[in-house]
Amino acid sequence: MELNASDERGINVVRETVKTFARTRSIGEIPFKIMILDEADNMTRDAQQALRRTMERFTETCRFILIANYSGKIIEPIQSRCAPFRFTYLSRDDQDAYLRRIIEKENVQIDERGLNAIFEVCGGDLRRAVNTLQAAASLGKNIDEETIYSVIGRANPIDVRDMIILAMKGDFIKAREKLRDMIMKYGVAGTDIIRQIHIEIFRSGIPEKWKVRLAAAIGETDFRLIQGAEDEVQLSALLARLVEAGYEIQKGG
C-alpha cells in the first residue's frame, strides 16, 4: 500500500488505515507486506508517534518505507528504527542523458545552451528538469536558452551579469534600464533576481572583502523584499550600492 502523507497525514489515518493494513498477514511466500508513506515529513507529530507504535508492534507482518524531503522533520524515535538512504541531485551528465532520451523520442530540437540553461535552473533535480523541458516544448519544437528562461520566469544569467558590470562601471542609468527590461521581459520576481545577483557576485572576480560587503547588502535587500517592499525600488537601491562599490574598488579601496 502507498499513501501520500501530505494529503493523509492525520492521526486517524495512522490508527485506522495504516494499522489495519499492517496487522494483517500477507498471502504468499513473503512473510510481510510493504507500506510506503510518501511525503512523510508532512505528517503531524501525533501521527508520527502513533506510527512509531504501529511500526514496533507489527514488524513481523509489515515493513515501512518513509519518503521525505526533510529528514529533520521525522521524529527521532522513527529515525532510529529506520535505515536511512539519502539521494543527492543528479550529475550534469546523468541529467543530460535522460533529457536527450526524451528529446529524441518526442522529436524536439534543443541546443547545448538550452541544456545548459536547464541545468543552471534545476541543478540536477530531474523532476523539475523534465517539467521545464515539457513547458518549453509547449511553445515550439525548437528550444533555446531564451525559451527556457522565459517559461520558468527567470532572467538569463548573462543579462544579470551584464547589469552588474554596468553598475560597477558606474553606469547606473543603463544598469537600471537593464533591470527594468528583465522584469518586463521575463516577468521575474524581485526575490528571484536577488538570488541570481547573489550567485553572479560570487562568480565574479571582485576582491574578497567586497564580496563580503555586497553579500550583506544583498541580504538586506532580500529581507526588505520578503517584508513586502517594492521590488524595483529596492533593486535600484542595490544597484546604487554596486555603483558605489565599483567606485571604491577602482580607487583601490
N, C-alpha and C positions, 0 to 999 in steps of 0.2 A: 504494500500500500504506500502511496505517496501523497503527502499533504503539503500544501503551501502554507507555511506557518504565518506568513504575513497576512493572509486572509482569515485563517482559522487558528487563532493564537490564544484563545481564552482557556481558562482552567477547565471549563466544562467539556471542551473538545478532548483534552487530555484524559479526563475522568471517564468519558463515555467512548468516543471513537477509538482513541489510541489504546486505552486499557482493554476494551472488548477485543480488538484485533490482536493485541499482544498475548492475551492469556489463553487463547485457543491454540491447540497444537496444529502443526502443519500436516497436510496429507501427502504422503510420499516418502522417499528415502531420506531427504534432507530434514533434519530434526527441528529446524527453526525457520521462521518467516522473517521477512525484512520490512522494516518500517522506515521510510525516508521522509524526513522533515526538512523541506526547503525553506530558506529564509528564517532559520531557527532563531537568529538573533533578534527577530521582531516579537518573539514570544514574551509575555509578561513574566515577571519573576515568580509569581504564584504558580503560573502554568509550568514553568521550568522546575519548580520544587516538586510539583505533582508528577512531572515527567521523570524526575530523578527516582522517585519511589517506584514508579512503574518499571523503570529500567532495572532496578535492583530485584524486584520480585519475579520478573518474568524472563530472566536471562536464558533459561533453558528453552523457551518457546519462541523468543523473538530477539532479533538484533536490530539496533537502531543506527541509522546514518543521519547525522545532522549536518546540514549545509548552511554556512553562514558567511556573510561578508565581513563581519567584525567579530572575531572570536572573543574579544574582551567583553562582549555583551552576553556571553554564555556564562552562567554561574559556575563558580569553581567546582562545586561537587559534581556537576555533569562533565566538566572538562577532565577531571581526574579519572572518570570512568571511561573515557574515550581515548582512542589512539588518534592524535592529530595529524592531518595531512594538509600541508599548505601549498597552494598552487600559485605560482607567480605569473606575471604577464608574459605573453609570448615574445620571442625574439623577432627582430625585423624579418629575418629570412623565413621563419615559420609563418608569420602573418602574411607575407607576400606570396608564399607558395599556396596557401589556402585561397587567398583572394584571386590569384591567377587562375586557379581551377574553376572558380565561379565565373570569372570573366570569360574564359574560353567557352564554357557551356552556355552562357547567356548571350554570347556573341556581342560583347561590349568592348569598346576600344578605350583604353586608358594609357596615358603616357607615364614615364618614370616619375615626372614631377607630381602627377596625381597620386601615385602610390606613396611618394614622399610626404605629401600633404596628409594622407590618411594616417600614416604612422605618426606624424607630428601631432595630430589631433588625438588619436586613440592610444598611442603609446603601448601597443600590444594587447589591448582589450579587444579580443576577436569579435565578440558580440556587437560591440559598438562599431567596429570596423566594417562588418558586414552590413549593418543598418545604414552606415554612412554611404557605402558603395551603392546600396539599393536606392537611397534617396537621390544620390547624384545621377544614377541611371534613369530615374524617372523624368529627368529634364532632357535626356537625349542619350544616344548611344556612344557619343564621343565625350569622354570625361577628361578634364584637365584640373590643375590645382585651383583655378578660379571657381570652377563648378563646386569643388569640394568645400572650399571656404564659404561659398555663398549658401549652400544648403545647411551647413551646421551653424551659421551665424557667427563665424569667427573671422577676424581680419587676417589677411595674408601677412606672415611674419616679415616678409620683405618690406611691405608698406609700413609696418610698425618700426622696423629698423631704420628706414628712411626718415620717418618722423623724428625719431630720437636723434639721428645725426643732424638733421636740420636744426633742431632745438639746441643741441650742444655746440653748433657752429654759430649760434646767436641769431638765427633767423626765426624769431618767434612767430611772426605772422604766417609764414609758409608752413611751419610745423602745425600751427593751429588749423590752417586750411586742410592740411593732410588729415588731421584728426577728424574734422567735420566730414570730409569725404568718406572716411572709413565708416563713420557712424551712419551716414546716408547710404553708402554703397552696400555694406554688409548687414546693416541693422544690428550692429554689435552692442551689447550692453556694456556700460562703463566698467563693471567688475571684471568682465572678460578681457577688455583692453588692458586693464591694470595688470592682470596676470601675465599677459603677453609682454607688456613693458618690463615687468619683473624678470621674465625669462631672458629677454634680449639685453637688459642691462648687465646681467651676469655672464652673458656670452660675449659681451663687448670687451675691448682692450683697455678700458679706462683704469686708472690706478685703483688699487685695492681699497684704500681708505675712502675713495669716492663711491665705490660700490656699497660700502657700509652706510654712508650718509644717505645715498639715494634709496637704499632699501628701507631706511627709516621713513623717508618721505613718501615712498610708495605705500608702506604700511599705514601711514596716517591717512592718506587719500582713500585707501581701500576701506578703512574704518568709517570714514565720513560717508562714503557711498552706501555702505551697508546700513548706516543710520538714516538714509533717505535723502542725502544731499543731491543736488542737481548734477548729473553726470558731466555735462560739457563744462560747467563752471569749475568743478573740482579737477578735471583732467587738464583744463587750461592752466590752472594754478600749478599743477605738477609739471607741465611743460615749462612754465616760468622758472621753476626750481631747476630744471635741466639746463635752461639757458644760463642761469647764474652759475651752476656747476661748471658749465663749459668755459665761461669767462675765467673762473678761478683756476681750472686745470691749465688753460693756455698761459696764465700768468705764473704757473708753477706752484700754485697753492695746494 
